[in-house]
Amino acid sequence: MRYKHIRYVVLLGAIAIIGIISIQLYFMKKEWGNKEKQFAQTVTICLRNVATKIYTFNNTAPSTPNPVRQLSSNYFVVDVNSEIDANVLEHYLKIEFAKYNIQTDFEFGIYNCETDVMEYGNYLFNNGIVKEDAISADLPKYSGYNYYFGVNFPLLDNTIAGDMTIWFFLVGILVVSVLFFAYSIFVILNQKRLSELQRDFINNMTHEFKTPIASINIAADVVSNPESINEPARILTYGSVIKQEVNRLNDQVDKVLQIARIEKSGFHLRLENLELNDIISRVVANCIASHGEKVEIKTILDPKVGQITGDRNHLTNIFYNLLDNAVKYSGDSPIIFIETNSKANIIIVLISDNGPGIEKFHQKRVFQKFYRVPTANVHDVKGFGLGLFYVKSICEAHGWKISIDQTAKSGTTFVLEINVKN
């Protein structure tokens, strides 16, 4: 699937999800408002009936046609135009709420006009039982009435939420659908990335094999020419070319097969006590011998760095890979610095070069298998993108850490942290 098609799929999917979520939230909000409105209407009817009974009980007339005022979504005040006994009020509230099937906790208070205090009555559960430890509540006063009581429903939101269970169930289904869509997009993009990496790997491998095969083909033609029998020096030269290119091909194949073995069966480390500085010195010497005066490698090896526990072969390969990368990406005059130092139970190895450096966007990805920093299809730097993946895998198998120093002002600095067991 082309990137443009994937982009369209993601865009259309995102628009569809946003639309569905918006519609769902709109109807949920509307339904919530309807539930609140319906509850308020029912409570208003109940409290109006309670006020009428209190008027009859106290033999007083109402001072207003509508004695009920809703001050908030869950708080109501009722004008009774006379003093009222808390027990009588509680009795009437229970009867009316039960009649209209209002099944939620509520609390009430009676206003004392002499002390200008909202005196607390009781807190009752939805089954009508009084909550004994509810001694006081901060019920707001209302300046429009002289004799009134207030009723508060502290758990109204919970009651409405309980009535909207089906809506929350639908939201849950929507969330699962969104997560499934997001996971599907992640899988598609990941497969696209893997496909691109595989394509780049095949292209790189083809390029890597094409040059030595061409050299071998030319050398073979020269060697197989009957006239070459009279030129043994020429045959020897081209024979060495064939040998060199065959070794090069063999090394490339070994790299691929090594990664395949690692992924299939993991690492089989042969742990032993190793002198870290000695191993680094040998690798540096071999690197200089391979590249001659072209490479300048400077080392600052802390003598306090002693032995570490690790696999000699794999540890040597780590440094070979890091130095090989430093040489390849540092231009015509590579200058490489290697430094070791010990901090507490950790040995730090720094390998720096004078190359162009790696952009932060690519720094976290260079350790991925087959990943290579894009060079606009210019094959001036050879490789399969397996070296740093191998280094990362070896370090993780040993329990070490490998990273890139993001604070480096120039070039690239790899930081290897080796745990030392006491």
JOFENMO-V595082 format. One record per pair of residues at least 24 apart in sequence whose ideal C-beta (glycine too) atoms are under 10 Angstrom apart, sorted by the first residue. I is the first residue (numbers start at 1). J is the second residue. D is the distance in whole Angstrom. If there is no record, write none. Layout:
i=I j=J d=D
i=I j=J d=D
This chain:
i=1 j=188 d=7
i=1 j=191 d=9
i=1 j=192 d=7
i=1 j=195 d=9
i=2 j=192 d=9
i=3 j=189 d=10
i=3 j=192 d=7
i=3 j=196 d=9
i=5 j=188 d=10
i=6 j=185 d=8
i=6 j=188 d=6
i=6 j=189 d=7
i=6 j=191 d=10
i=6 j=192 d=6
i=9 j=184 d=9
i=9 j=185 d=8
i=9 j=188 d=7
i=10 j=181 d=10
i=10 j=182 d=10
i=10 j=185 d=6
i=10 j=188 d=8
i=10 j=189 d=8
i=13 j=178 d=10
i=13 j=181 d=6
i=13 j=182 d=9
i=13 j=184 d=9
i=13 j=185 d=7
i=14 j=181 d=9
i=14 j=182 d=10
i=14 j=185 d=9
i=16 j=181 d=9
i=17 j=174 d=9
i=17 j=177 d=8
i=17 j=178 d=6
i=17 j=181 d=7
i=17 j=182 d=9
i=20 j=174 d=6
i=20 j=177 d=8
i=20 j=178 d=8
i=21 j=171 d=9
i=21 j=174 d=7
i=21 j=175 d=9
i=21 j=178 d=8
i=24 j=167 d=8
i=24 j=170 d=7
i=24 j=171 d=6
i=24 j=174 d=6
i=25 j=171 d=9
i=25 j=174 d=10
i=27 j=167 d=8
i=27 j=170 d=9
i=28 j=164 d=7
i=28 j=167 d=5
i=28 j=168 d=9
i=28 j=170 d=9
i=28 j=171 d=7
i=31 j=160 d=9
i=31 j=163 d=9
i=31 j=164 d=6
i=31 j=166 d=10
i=31 j=167 d=6
i=32 j=157 d=9
i=32 j=160 d=6
i=32 j=161 d=9
i=32 j=163 d=10
i=32 j=164 d=7
i=32 j=167 d=9
i=33 j=73 d=10
i=33 j=160 d=10
i=34 j=160 d=10
i=35 j=156 d=9
i=35 j=159 d=9
i=35 j=160 d=5
i=35 j=161 d=9
i=35 j=163 d=6
i=35 j=164 d=7
i=36 j=73 d=5
i=36 j=74 d=9
i=36 j=156 d=8
i=36 j=157 d=9
i=36 j=160 d=7
i=37 j=73 d=9
i=38 j=160 d=10
i=38 j=163 d=9
i=39 j=73 d=8
i=39 j=74 d=9
i=39 j=102 d=8
i=39 j=104 d=8
i=39 j=153 d=8
i=39 j=156 d=7
i=39 j=159 d=8
i=39 j=160 d=7
i=39 j=163 d=9
i=40 j=68 d=10
i=40 j=70 d=6
i=40 j=72 d=10
i=40 j=73 d=7
i=40 j=74 d=9
i=40 j=76 d=8
i=40 j=153 d=10
i=40 j=156 d=10
i=41 j=70 d=10
i=42 j=96 d=10
i=42 j=97 d=9
i=42 j=100 d=5
i=42 j=101 d=8
i=42 j=102 d=6
i=43 j=68 d=8
i=43 j=70 d=8
i=43 j=74 d=9
i=43 j=76 d=6
i=43 j=96 d=9
i=43 j=97 d=8
i=43 j=100 d=8
i=43 j=102 d=7
i=43 j=104 d=10
i=43 j=106 d=9
i=43 j=151 d=8
i=43 j=153 d=8
i=43 j=156 d=10
i=44 j=68 d=5
i=44 j=69 d=9
i=44 j=70 d=7
i=44 j=76 d=7
i=44 j=78 d=9
i=45 j=96 d=8
i=45 j=99 d=10
i=45 j=100 d=7
i=46 j=76 d=9
i=46 j=78 d=10
i=46 j=92 d=9
i=46 j=93 d=8
i=46 j=95 d=9
i=46 j=96 d=4
i=46 j=97 d=6
i=46 j=98 d=10
i=46 j=99 d=7
i=46 j=100 d=5
i=46 j=102 d=7
i=46 j=151 d=9
i=47 j=76 d=6
i=47 j=77 d=9
i=47 j=78 d=5
i=47 j=92 d=10
i=47 j=93 d=8
i=47 j=96 d=8
i=47 j=97 d=10
i=47 j=149 d=9
i=47 j=151 d=7
i=48 j=78 d=8
i=48 j=96 d=9
i=49 j=92 d=8
i=49 j=95 d=9
i=49 j=96 d=5
i=49 j=99 d=8
i=49 j=100 d=9
i=50 j=78 d=7
i=50 j=80 d=9
i=50 j=84 d=10
i=50 j=88 d=10
i=50 j=89 d=7
i=50 j=91 d=10
i=50 j=92 d=5
i=50 j=93 d=6
i=50 j=94 d=10
i=50 j=95 d=8
i=50 j=96 d=5
i=50 j=97 d=9
i=50 j=108 d=10
i=50 j=149 d=9
i=50 j=151 d=9
i=51 j=78 d=5
i=51 j=79 d=7
i=51 j=80 d=6
i=51 j=81 d=9
i=51 j=84 d=10
i=51 j=92 d=9
i=51 j=148 d=9
i=51 j=149 d=9
i=52 j=92 d=10
i=53 j=80 d=10
i=53 j=88 d=9
i=53 j=89 d=10
i=53 j=91 d=9
i=53 j=92 d=5
i=53 j=95 d=8
i=53 j=96 d=8
i=54 j=78 d=8
i=54 j=79 d=10
i=54 j=80 d=5
i=54 j=81 d=9
i=54 j=82 d=8
i=54 j=83 d=10
i=54 j=84 d=6
i=54 j=85 d=9
i=54 j=88 d=7
i=54 j=89 d=7
i=54 j=92 d=7
i=54 j=147 d=10
i=54 j=149 d=9
i=55 j=79 d=10
i=55 j=80 d=7
i=55 j=81 d=7
i=55 j=82 d=8
i=57 j=82 d=9
i=57 j=84 d=8
i=57 j=85 d=9
i=57 j=88 d=6
i=57 j=89 d=10
i=57 j=92 d=8
i=58 j=82 d=4
i=58 j=83 d=8
i=58 j=84 d=7
i=58 j=85 d=9
i=58 j=88 d=9
i=58 j=147 d=9
i=60 j=147 d=9
i=63 j=145 d=8
i=63 j=146 d=8
i=63 j=147 d=9
i=64 j=144 d=9
i=64 j=145 d=8
i=67 j=145 d=8
i=67 j=148 d=8
i=68 j=148 d=10
i=68 j=151 d=10
i=69 j=142 d=7
i=69 j=144 d=7
i=69 j=145 d=8
i=69 j=148 d=9
i=69 j=150 d=10
i=71 j=139 d=10
i=71 j=140 d=6
i=71 j=141 d=10
i=71 j=142 d=7
i=71 j=144 d=10
i=71 j=150 d=8
i=71 j=152 d=10
i=72 j=140 d=8
i=72 j=152 d=9
i=72 j=153 d=10
i=72 j=156 d=10
i=73 j=153 d=9
i=73 j=156 d=7
i=73 j=157 d=9
i=73 j=160 d=9
i=74 j=104 d=9
i=74 j=106 d=9
i=74 j=151 d=9
i=74 j=152 d=6
i=74 j=153 d=4
i=74 j=154 d=7
i=74 j=155 d=9
i=74 j=156 d=4
i=74 j=157 d=8
i=74 j=159 d=9
i=74 j=160 d=10
i=75 j=107 d=10
i=75 j=139 d=7
i=75 j=140 d=7
i=75 j=142 d=10
i=75 j=150 d=7
i=75 j=151 d=7
i=75 j=152 d=5
i=75 j=153 d=8
i=75 j=154 d=9
i=75 j=156 d=9
i=76 j=106 d=10
i=76 j=108 d=10
i=76 j=142 d=10
i=76 j=149 d=9
i=76 j=150 d=7
i=76 j=151 d=5
i=76 j=152 d=8
i=76 j=153 d=8
i=77 j=109 d=10
i=77 j=111 d=8
i=77 j=118 d=10
i=77 j=139 d=9
i=77 j=140 d=8
i=77 j=141 d=9
i=77 j=142 d=5
i=77 j=144 d=8
i=77 j=145 d=7
i=77 j=148 d=5
i=77 j=149 d=7
i=77 j=150 d=5
i=77 j=151 d=8
i=77 j=152 d=10
i=78 j=108 d=9
i=78 j=142 d=10
i=78 j=145 d=8
i=78 j=147 d=10
i=78 j=148 d=6
i=78 j=149 d=6
i=78 j=150 d=8
i=78 j=151 d=7
i=79 j=111 d=10
i=79 j=142 d=9
i=79 j=144 d=8
i=79 j=145 d=4
i=79 j=146 d=8
i=79 j=147 d=7
i=79 j=148 d=5
i=79 j=149 d=9
i=80 j=110 d=9
i=80 j=111 d=10
i=80 j=145 d=8
i=80 j=146 d=10
i=80 j=147 d=5
i=80 j=148 d=6
i=80 j=149 d=7
i=81 j=145 d=8
i=81 j=146 d=8
i=81 j=147 d=6
i=81 j=148 d=9
i=82 j=146 d=9
i=82 j=147 d=5
i=83 j=110 d=8
i=83 j=112 d=9
i=83 j=113 d=9
i=83 j=114 d=10
i=83 j=147 d=6
i=84 j=110 d=6
i=84 j=111 d=10
i=84 j=147 d=7
i=84 j=148 d=9
i=84 j=149 d=7
i=85 j=110 d=9
i=86 j=110 d=6
i=86 j=119 d=8
i=86 j=120 d=9
i=86 j=121 d=5
i=86 j=122 d=7
i=86 j=149 d=9
i=87 j=121 d=9
i=87 j=122 d=9
i=89 j=121 d=7
i=89 j=122 d=9
i=89 j=149 d=6
i=89 j=151 d=9
i=90 j=121 d=6
i=90 j=122 d=6
i=90 j=124 d=7
i=90 j=128 d=9
i=90 j=130 d=8
i=93 j=121 d=9
i=93 j=122 d=9
i=93 j=124 d=8
i=93 j=128 d=9
i=93 j=149 d=9
i=93 j=151 d=7
i=94 j=124 d=7
i=94 j=128 d=5
i=95 j=128 d=10
i=97 j=124 d=9
i=97 j=126 d=9
i=97 j=128 d=8
i=97 j=151 d=9
i=98 j=127 d=10
i=98 j=128 d=7
i=102 j=126 d=8
i=102 j=153 d=8
i=102 j=159 d=9
i=103 j=127 d=8
i=103 j=128 d=10
i=103 j=159 d=7
i=103 j=162 d=9
i=104 j=153 d=6
i=104 j=154 d=9
i=104 j=155 d=6
i=104 j=156 d=6
i=104 j=157 d=10
i=104 j=158 d=8
i=104 j=159 d=4
i=104 j=160 d=9
i=104 j=162 d=9
i=105 j=131 d=8
i=105 j=134 d=10
i=105 j=152 d=9
i=105 j=153 d=7
i=105 j=154 d=6
i=105 j=155 d=5
i=105 j=156 d=9
i=105 j=158 d=9
i=105 j=159 d=9
i=106 j=151 d=6
i=106 j=152 d=7
i=106 j=153 d=5
i=106 j=154 d=8
i=106 j=155 d=9
i=106 j=156 d=9
i=107 j=131 d=8
i=107 j=134 d=7
i=107 j=137 d=5
i=107 j=139 d=7
i=107 j=150 d=9
i=107 j=151 d=7
i=107 j=152 d=5
i=107 j=153 d=8
i=107 j=154 d=7
i=108 j=137 d=9
i=108 j=139 d=8
i=108 j=149 d=6
i=108 j=150 d=6
i=108 j=151 d=5
i=108 j=152 d=7
i=109 j=136 d=9
i=109 j=137 d=7
i=109 j=138 d=9
i=109 j=139 d=4
i=109 j=140 d=10
i=109 j=141 d=9
i=109 j=148 d=10
i=109 j=149 d=7
i=109 j=150 d=5
i=109 j=151 d=8
i=109 j=152 d=8
i=110 j=139 d=10
i=110 j=147 d=9
i=110 j=148 d=8
i=110 j=149 d=5
i=110 j=150 d=8
i=111 j=139 d=9
i=111 j=141 d=6
i=111 j=142 d=8
i=111 j=145 d=7
i=111 j=146 d=8
i=111 j=147 d=7
i=111 j=148 d=5
i=111 j=149 d=7
i=111 j=150 d=7
i=112 j=147 d=9
i=113 j=145 d=9
i=113 j=146 d=5
i=113 j=147 d=7
i=113 j=148 d=9
i=116 j=141 d=8
i=117 j=141 d=8
i=118 j=142 d=9
i=118 j=148 d=10
i=118 j=149 d=9
i=118 j=150 d=7
i=119 j=149 d=10
i=120 j=150 d=10
i=121 j=149 d=8
i=121 j=150 d=9
i=121 j=151 d=9
i=123 j=152 d=9
i=123 j=154 d=8
i=125 j=155 d=10
i=126 j=155 d=8
i=126 j=159 d=8
i=193 j=365 d=10
i=193 j=368 d=9
i=193 j=370 d=10
i=193 j=371 d=9
i=194 j=369 d=9
i=194 j=370 d=8
i=196 j=370 d=9
i=196 j=371 d=10
i=197 j=368 d=8
i=197 j=369 d=7
i=197 j=370 d=4
i=197 j=371 d=6
i=197 j=372 d=9
i=197 j=385 d=8
i=198 j=370 d=7
i=199 j=370 d=10
i=200 j=370 d=7
i=200 j=371 d=9
i=200 j=372 d=7
i=200 j=374 d=9
i=200 j=377 d=10
i=200 j=384 d=9
i=200 j=385 d=7
i=201 j=256 d=9
i=201 j=369 d=9
i=201 j=370 d=5
i=201 j=371 d=10
i=201 j=372 d=9
i=201 j=384 d=6
i=201 j=385 d=7
i=201 j=386 d=9
i=202 j=370 d=10
i=202 j=384 d=10
i=203 j=377 d=9
i=203 j=379 d=9
i=204 j=252 d=10
i=204 j=370 d=8
i=204 j=372 d=7
i=204 j=379 d=8
i=204 j=381 d=10
i=204 j=382 d=8
i=204 j=383 d=7
i=204 j=384 d=5
i=204 j=385 d=7
i=204 j=386 d=10
i=205 j=252 d=8
i=205 j=253 d=10
i=205 j=256 d=8
i=205 j=370 d=10
i=205 j=384 d=6
i=207 j=379 d=5
i=207 j=382 d=8
i=208 j=248 d=9
i=208 j=249 d=9
i=208 j=252 d=6
i=208 j=255 d=10
i=208 j=379 d=9
i=208 j=382 d=6
i=208 j=383 d=8
i=208 j=384 d=7
i=209 j=248 d=9
i=209 j=249 d=7
i=209 j=252 d=7
i=209 j=253 d=9
i=211 j=245 d=8
i=211 j=248 d=9
i=211 j=249 d=10
i=211 j=379 d=9
i=211 j=382 d=9
i=212 j=241 d=9
i=212 j=242 d=9
i=212 j=244 d=8
i=212 j=245 d=4
i=212 j=246 d=8
i=212 j=247 d=9
i=212 j=248 d=5
i=212 j=249 d=5
i=212 j=250 d=10
i=212 j=252 d=8
i=213 j=245 d=8
i=213 j=249 d=8
i=214 j=245 d=9
i=215 j=241 d=6
i=215 j=242 d=8
i=215 j=244 d=8
i=215 j=245 d=5
i=215 j=246 d=10
i=215 j=248 d=9
i=216 j=241 d=8
i=216 j=242 d=5
i=216 j=243 d=10
i=216 j=244 d=10
i=216 j=245 d=5
i=216 j=246 d=7
i=216 j=248 d=10
i=216 j=249 d=8
i=217 j=242 d=10
i=217 j=245 d=10
i=218 j=242 d=10
i=218 j=245 d=10
i=219 j=243 d=9
i=219 j=244 d=9
i=219 j=245 d=8
i=252 j=382 d=9
i=252 j=383 d=9
i=252 j=384 d=7
i=252 j=386 d=10
i=255 j=321 d=10
i=255 j=383 d=9
i=255 j=384 d=6
i=255 j=386 d=6
i=255 j=387 d=8
i=255 j=390 d=8
i=256 j=384 d=7
i=256 j=386 d=7
i=258 j=317 d=9
i=258 j=386 d=8
i=258 j=390 d=7
i=259 j=369 d=7
i=259 j=370 d=9
i=259 j=384 d=9
i=259 j=386 d=5
i=259 j=387 d=10
i=259 j=389 d=7
i=259 j=390 d=6
i=259 j=393 d=8
i=262 j=386 d=10
i=262 j=389 d=9
i=262 j=390 d=7
i=262 j=393 d=6
i=262 j=394 d=9
i=262 j=397 d=9
i=263 j=369 d=8
i=263 j=389 d=10
i=263 j=393 d=9
i=266 j=393 d=9
i=266 j=397 d=8
i=267 j=311 d=8
i=267 j=314 d=7
i=267 j=393 d=7
i=267 j=394 d=7
i=267 j=396 d=9
i=267 j=397 d=4
i=267 j=398 d=9
i=268 j=311 d=9
i=268 j=314 d=10
i=268 j=397 d=10
i=269 j=309 d=10
i=269 j=310 d=8
i=269 j=311 d=4
i=269 j=313 d=9
i=269 j=314 d=7
i=269 j=315 d=10
i=269 j=394 d=9
i=269 j=397 d=6
i=269 j=398 d=7
i=270 j=310 d=9
i=270 j=311 d=5
i=270 j=312 d=7
i=270 j=313 d=7
i=270 j=314 d=9
i=271 j=308 d=10
i=271 j=309 d=5
i=271 j=310 d=6
i=271 j=311 d=6
i=271 j=312 d=9
i=271 j=398 d=8
i=272 j=307 d=9
i=272 j=308 d=10
i=272 j=309 d=7
i=272 j=310 d=8
i=272 j=311 d=8
i=272 j=312 d=6
i=273 j=306 d=9
i=273 j=307 d=5
i=273 j=308 d=8
i=273 j=309 d=6
i=273 j=310 d=9
i=273 j=312 d=10
i=274 j=306 d=10
i=274 j=307 d=6
i=274 j=308 d=6
i=274 j=309 d=7
i=274 j=310 d=6
i=274 j=311 d=9
i=274 j=312 d=6
i=274 j=315 d=7
i=274 j=316 d=9
i=275 j=305 d=9
i=275 j=306 d=7
i=275 j=307 d=6
i=275 j=308 d=8
i=276 j=301 d=8
i=276 j=302 d=10
i=276 j=305 d=6
i=276 j=306 d=8
i=276 j=307 d=7
i=276 j=308 d=5
i=276 j=310 d=9
i=276 j=315 d=8
i=276 j=319 d=10
i=276 j=340 d=7
i=276 j=342 d=10
i=276 j=347 d=7
i=276 j=349 d=8
i=276 j=416 d=10
i=276 j=418 d=7
i=276 j=420 d=10
i=277 j=301 d=4
i=277 j=302 d=8
i=277 j=303 d=8
i=277 j=304 d=10
i=277 j=305 d=6
i=277 j=306 d=9
i=277 j=307 d=10
i=277 j=338 d=10
i=277 j=340 d=6
i=277 j=347 d=10
i=277 j=349 d=10
i=278 j=307 d=10
i=279 j=308 d=9
i=279 j=310 d=9
i=279 j=312 d=7
i=279 j=315 d=6
i=279 j=316 d=6
i=279 j=318 d=9
i=279 j=319 d=7
i=280 j=305 d=9
i=280 j=315 d=9
i=280 j=316 d=9
i=280 j=319 d=6
i=280 j=323 d=10
i=280 j=338 d=6
i=280 j=339 d=10
i=280 j=340 d=7
i=280 j=349 d=8
i=280 j=351 d=9
i=281 j=338 d=9
i=282 j=316 d=8
i=282 j=319 d=9
i=283 j=315 d=9
i=283 j=316 d=6
i=283 j=317 d=9
i=283 j=318 d=9
i=283 j=319 d=4
i=283 j=320 d=6
i=283 j=322 d=9
i=283 j=323 d=7
i=283 j=338 d=9
i=284 j=319 d=8
i=284 j=323 d=7
i=284 j=336 d=9
i=284 j=338 d=7
i=286 j=316 d=9
i=286 j=319 d=10
i=286 j=320 d=8
i=286 j=323 d=9
i=287 j=319 d=9
i=287 j=320 d=8
i=287 j=323 d=5
i=287 j=324 d=8
i=287 j=326 d=9
i=287 j=327 d=7
i=287 j=334 d=10
i=287 j=336 d=8
i=288 j=323 d=10
i=288 j=336 d=10
i=290 j=320 d=10
i=290 j=323 d=10
i=290 j=324 d=9
i=290 j=327 d=9
i=291 j=323 d=9
i=291 j=324 d=10
i=291 j=327 d=6
i=291 j=334 d=8
i=294 j=327 d=8
i=294 j=332 d=8
i=294 j=333 d=8
i=294 j=334 d=7
i=295 j=323 d=9
i=295 j=326 d=9
i=295 j=327 d=6
i=295 j=330 d=8
i=295 j=333 d=9
i=295 j=334 d=5
i=295 j=335 d=8
i=295 j=336 d=7
i=296 j=330 d=10
i=296 j=333 d=8
i=296 j=334 d=7
i=296 j=335 d=5
i=296 j=336 d=7
i=296 j=337 d=10
i=296 j=354 d=9
i=297 j=323 d=7
i=297 j=326 d=9
i=297 j=327 d=9
i=297 j=334 d=8
i=297 j=335 d=8
i=297 j=336 d=5
i=297 j=337 d=8
i=297 j=338 d=7
i=297 j=351 d=10
i=297 j=353 d=10
i=298 j=335 d=7
i=298 j=336 d=7
i=298 j=337 d=5
i=298 j=338 d=7
i=298 j=339 d=9
i=298 j=352 d=9
i=299 j=336 d=9
i=299 j=337 d=8
i=299 j=338 d=5
i=299 j=339 d=7
i=299 j=340 d=8
i=300 j=337 d=7
i=300 j=338 d=7
i=300 j=339 d=4
i=300 j=340 d=7
i=300 j=341 d=8
i=300 j=350 d=9
i=301 j=338 d=8
i=301 j=339 d=8
i=301 j=340 d=5
i=301 j=341 d=9
i=301 j=349 d=10
i=302 j=339 d=8
i=302 j=340 d=5
i=302 j=341 d=5
i=302 j=342 d=6
i=302 j=343 d=10
i=302 j=347 d=8
i=302 j=348 d=9
i=302 j=349 d=10
i=303 j=340 d=9
i=303 j=342 d=10
i=304 j=340 d=9
i=304 j=341 d=8
i=304 j=342 d=5
i=304 j=347 d=9
i=305 j=340 d=5
i=305 j=341 d=7
i=305 j=342 d=5
i=305 j=347 d=6
i=305 j=348 d=9
i=305 j=349 d=9
i=305 j=418 d=9
i=305 j=420 d=9
i=306 j=342 d=8
i=306 j=347 d=9
i=306 j=420 d=8
i=307 j=420 d=8
i=308 j=347 d=6
i=308 j=398 d=9
i=308 j=400 d=9
i=308 j=418 d=5
i=308 j=419 d=9
i=308 j=420 d=6
i=308 j=421 d=9
i=309 j=398 d=8
i=309 j=399 d=10
i=309 j=418 d=9
i=309 j=419 d=9
i=309 j=420 d=8
i=309 j=421 d=6
i=310 j=394 d=9
i=310 j=395 d=10
i=310 j=397 d=10
i=310 j=398 d=6
i=310 j=399 d=10
i=310 j=400 d=8
i=310 j=418 d=8
i=311 j=394 d=8
i=311 j=397 d=8
i=311 j=398 d=7
i=313 j=394 d=10
i=314 j=390 d=9
i=314 j=391 d=9
i=314 j=393 d=9
i=314 j=394 d=5
i=314 j=395 d=9
i=314 j=397 d=8
i=314 j=398 d=8
i=315 j=394 d=8
i=315 j=395 d=10
i=315 j=398 d=8
i=315 j=400 d=10
i=315 j=416 d=10
i=315 j=418 d=9
i=317 j=387 d=9
i=317 j=390 d=7
i=317 j=391 d=8
i=317 j=394 d=7
i=318 j=349 d=9
i=318 j=351 d=10
i=318 j=387 d=10
i=318 j=390 d=8
i=318 j=391 d=5
i=318 j=392 d=10
i=318 j=394 d=6
i=318 j=395 d=7
i=318 j=398 d=9
i=318 j=400 d=9
i=318 j=402 d=8
i=318 j=414 d=10
i=318 j=416 d=7
i=319 j=349 d=8
i=319 j=351 d=8
i=319 j=391 d=9
i=319 j=416 d=9
i=320 j=387 d=9
i=320 j=391 d=10
i=321 j=383 d=10
i=321 j=386 d=9
i=321 j=387 d=4
i=321 j=388 d=7
i=321 j=389 d=10
i=321 j=390 d=6
i=321 j=391 d=5
i=321 j=394 d=9
i=321 j=414 d=10
i=322 j=349 d=9
i=322 j=351 d=5
i=322 j=353 d=9
i=322 j=387 d=8
i=322 j=388 d=8
i=322 j=391 d=7
i=322 j=402 d=9
i=322 j=412 d=10
i=322 j=414 d=6
i=322 j=416 d=8
i=323 j=351 d=7
i=323 j=353 d=9
i=324 j=383 d=9
i=324 j=387 d=7
i=325 j=351 d=9
i=325 j=353 d=8
i=325 j=355 d=9
i=325 j=366 d=9
i=325 j=381 d=9
i=325 j=383 d=8
i=325 j=387 d=6
i=325 j=388 d=7
i=325 j=391 d=9
i=325 j=412 d=8
i=325 j=414 d=8
i=326 j=351 d=6
i=326 j=352 d=8
i=326 j=353 d=4
i=326 j=354 d=9
i=326 j=355 d=7
i=326 j=411 d=9
i=326 j=412 d=7
i=326 j=413 d=10
i=326 j=414 d=8
i=327 j=353 d=8
i=327 j=355 d=9
i=328 j=353 d=10
i=328 j=355 d=9
i=328 j=380 d=9
i=328 j=381 d=5
i=328 j=382 d=7
i=328 j=383 d=7
i=328 j=387 d=10
i=329 j=353 d=7
i=329 j=354 d=10
i=329 j=355 d=4
i=329 j=356 d=7
i=329 j=357 d=9
i=329 j=358 d=8
i=329 j=373 d=8
i=329 j=375 d=10
i=329 j=380 d=10
i=329 j=381 d=6
i=329 j=383 d=10
i=329 j=411 d=9
i=329 j=412 d=7
i=330 j=354 d=5
i=330 j=355 d=4
i=330 j=356 d=9
i=330 j=411 d=8
i=330 j=412 d=9
i=331 j=355 d=6
i=331 j=356 d=8
i=335 j=411 d=9
i=336 j=411 d=9
i=337 j=411 d=9
i=337 j=413 d=8
i=338 j=414 d=10
i=339 j=413 d=10
i=340 j=416 d=9
i=340 j=418 d=9
i=342 j=418 d=10
i=342 j=420 d=8
i=343 j=417 d=9
i=343 j=420 d=10
i=344 j=420 d=9
i=345 j=418 d=10
i=345 j=419 d=6
i=345 j=420 d=5
i=345 j=421 d=8
i=345 j=422 d=7
i=346 j=400 d=9
i=346 j=401 d=9
i=346 j=417 d=5
i=346 j=418 d=7
i=346 j=419 d=6
i=346 j=420 d=7
i=347 j=400 d=9
i=347 j=416 d=8
i=347 j=417 d=8
i=347 j=418 d=4
i=347 j=419 d=8
i=347 j=420 d=6
i=348 j=415 d=7
i=348 j=416 d=7
i=348 j=417 d=6
i=348 j=418 d=8
i=349 j=400 d=10
i=349 j=402 d=9
i=349 j=414 d=8
i=349 j=415 d=8
i=349 j=416 d=4
i=349 j=417 d=8
i=349 j=418 d=7
i=350 j=405 d=8
i=350 j=408 d=10
i=350 j=413 d=6
i=350 j=414 d=7
i=350 j=415 d=6
i=350 j=416 d=8
i=351 j=405 d=10
i=351 j=412 d=9
i=351 j=413 d=7
i=351 j=414 d=5
i=351 j=415 d=8
i=351 j=416 d=7
i=352 j=405 d=8
i=352 j=408 d=7
i=352 j=410 d=9
i=352 j=411 d=6
i=352 j=412 d=7
i=352 j=413 d=4
i=352 j=414 d=8
i=352 j=415 d=10
i=353 j=408 d=10
i=353 j=410 d=9
i=353 j=411 d=5
i=353 j=412 d=6
i=353 j=413 d=8
i=353 j=414 d=9
i=354 j=410 d=7
i=354 j=411 d=5
i=354 j=412 d=9
i=355 j=410 d=9
i=355 j=411 d=5
i=355 j=412 d=6
i=356 j=410 d=9
i=356 j=411 d=8
i=356 j=412 d=8
i=357 j=404 d=9
i=357 j=408 d=7
i=357 j=409 d=9
i=357 j=410 d=6
i=357 j=411 d=5
i=357 j=412 d=5
i=357 j=413 d=9
i=358 j=404 d=7
i=358 j=406 d=10
i=358 j=408 d=9
i=358 j=411 d=9
i=358 j=412 d=5
i=358 j=413 d=10
i=360 j=404 d=9
i=360 j=406 d=6
i=362 j=404 d=9
i=363 j=403 d=8
i=363 j=404 d=5
i=363 j=405 d=9
i=363 j=406 d=7
i=363 j=412 d=9
i=364 j=403 d=9
i=364 j=404 d=8
i=364 j=406 d=10
i=366 j=391 d=10
i=366 j=392 d=9
i=366 j=404 d=7
i=366 j=412 d=9
i=366 j=414 d=10
i=367 j=391 d=7
i=367 j=392 d=4
i=367 j=393 d=9
i=367 j=395 d=9
i=367 j=396 d=10
i=367 j=402 d=7
i=367 j=403 d=9
i=367 j=404 d=9
i=368 j=392 d=9
i=369 j=393 d=9
i=388 j=414 d=9
i=391 j=416 d=9
